[in-house]
Amino acid sequence: MKQLNPQELAQFARGFRFAGGQLRRVRVLVDGGGVAVEFGLGVHAAVKDLGKEGRAVRLKVRLEGVSEYRFQKRMNSRVGRVSDVKFGYFDGLLFVNLDAWGLQPGEVPGVHDFRASDVYAAGKVLRWEEVAPPANRGA
């Protein structure tokens, strides 16, 4: 898996269209070394040519050294759909948020915005990789 540094978060976020994607899996991994949270996402790669759809990709995004997270399902929220993904870096922790919030244009999110989210995690190391789709099971 490739490690993302805080200064690479914005470029990474622009490389994919997360809004409208699918949350395929959430895993909380606990071992002697600490806690990790892993998200399996179905998204589209960023559009390189106008008039063309970005290709569908599966991503695995893992936060290691997790110190806080929340996974909460509200009654009116859509199961499995990602409204948007936001990344942030505050006080030495990398934050991943899988639901959008109502910020005004030009407003910069703060750590309180991430913590108010229904689906977020914060950790020391952020890794990602593109995952190949499973082989056709019907063949």
PyMOL commands that set and color helices and strands:
alter all, ss='L'
color gray80, all
select helices_A, chain A and resi 6-14+111-115
alter helices_A, ss='H'
color red, helices_A
select strands_A, chain A and resi 2-4+16-31+34-45+56-64+68-71+86-90+93-97+119-123+125-131
alter strands_A, ss='S'
color yellow, strands_A
deselect
rebuild
show_as cartoon
